[in-house]
Amino acid sequence: MTEKTVDLRKFKRIFFEDSDHREGAVVIEGMGVPVIPVKFMNLSEGGVSFQAARSLCQKISWDKVVMLQVEQTGLLAFLNNLQVEVRYVLDFDIVPQVTFGCQFIELPQTILNEIRMLVEAKYRQ
């Protein structure tokens, strides 16, 4: 028996594969925590999801505000220095990474346009 699933998300998103190498970092201001390397998993106009090694991300929790750091010349350069709020945390003992789903905070229109163009380009492929 097969059932069709329906995506009820508010925005279209793009998912990054391992070969895409969409890496960056997050910084938690005022926590004295060093930069935490992350791997971006997906992106929509509502937010971004990333993974980090469990051993490095104990200070990242639900409702925490973090700042994204992205390579200035990469595809996601427009995300650099943006603040996001953690809205969900997926932490399963069987995998060494923790996944964080984040919502953008006060996203400038120029960056929203960049995200929309990137997502639409992916859907046209």
C-alpha positions in Angstrom: 0.0 0.0 0.0 1.4 3.4 -1.0 0.3 6.7 0.4 1.2 10.0 -1.1 2.6 12.4 1.5 1.8 16.1 1.4 4.3 18.8 2.2 2.5 21.2 4.5 5.4 23.6 4.9 4.7 27.3 4.4 7.6 27.9 1.9 9.3 25.9 -0.8 12.8 24.9 0.2 16.0 23.5 -1.3 17.9 20.6 0.2 21.6 20.4 0.0 23.4 17.1 -0.7 26.7 16.1 0.8 28.4 16.9 -2.5 27.1 20.5 -2.3 29.6 21.2 0.6 27.4 24.0 2.1 29.4 24.5 5.2 29.6 27.5 7.5 29.5 28.2 11.2 27.4 29.7 13.9 28.3 32.0 16.8 26.3 32.4 20.0 26.8 36.0 21.1 27.6 36.6 24.8 28.1 32.9 25.6 31.9 32.8 25.3 31.4 29.9 22.9 33.8 29.6 20.0 32.7 29.4 16.4 30.8 26.1 15.8 31.3 24.6 12.4 28.0 23.5 10.7 26.7 21.9 7.6 23.7 23.5 6.0 20.9 21.0 5.2 18.1 23.1 3.7 17.0 26.7 3.0 13.7 28.5 2.5 12.5 32.0 2.8 11.4 31.2 6.4 14.7 29.9 7.6 17.6 27.5 7.4 18.5 24.1 8.9 22.0 23.0 9.8 23.8 20.1 11.5 26.6 20.3 14.0 28.7 17.8 15.9 27.0 16.9 19.2 30.2 17.4 21.1 30.4 21.1 19.9 26.8 22.3 20.3 25.6 21.8 23.9 25.0 25.5 24.2 22.6 25.7 21.2 19.1 25.1 22.4 15.5 25.8 21.4 14.8 29.6 21.3 18.5 30.5 21.3 19.5 33.2 18.8 22.7 32.4 16.8 24.6 34.3 14.1 25.4 32.5 10.8 28.8 32.7 9.3 29.3 31.7 5.7 32.1 31.9 3.2 32.1 35.3 1.5 32.5 33.8 -2.0 30.1 30.8 -1.7 26.6 30.2 -2.9 25.2 31.1 0.5 27.4 34.2 1.1 24.2 36.3 1.5 23.5 34.5 4.7 26.7 35.8 6.4 26.2 37.6 9.7 22.4 36.9 9.7 20.8 36.1 13.0 18.4 33.2 13.3 16.3 31.8 16.1 16.4 28.1 16.8 12.9 26.7 16.5 13.6 23.0 16.7 16.3 20.6 17.7 16.6 17.0 16.5 19.0 15.1 18.7 19.1 11.3 18.3 21.7 9.2 20.1 22.3 7.0 17.1 23.8 9.8 15.0 26.8 12.0 16.0 25.2 15.2 14.7 22.4 17.4 16.0 20.1 19.1 13.5 18.8 22.6 14.2 15.9 24.3 12.4 16.1 28.0 12.5 13.8 30.9 11.6 15.2 34.2 10.2 15.0 37.3 12.3 14.1 40.5 10.5 15.3 39.3 7.1 16.2 42.2 4.8 14.3 42.3 1.5 17.5 42.0 -0.6 18.4 38.7 1.1 14.8 37.4 0.9 15.0 38.1 -2.9 18.3 36.1 -3.1 16.7 33.2 -1.3 13.6 33.2 -3.5 15.8 33.3 -6.7 17.9 30.4 -5.4 14.9 28.3 -4.5 13.1 29.0 -7.7 16.2 28.1 -9.8 16.4 24.8 -8.0 12.7 24.0 -8.7 13.2 24.8 -12.5 16.0 22.2 -12.8 
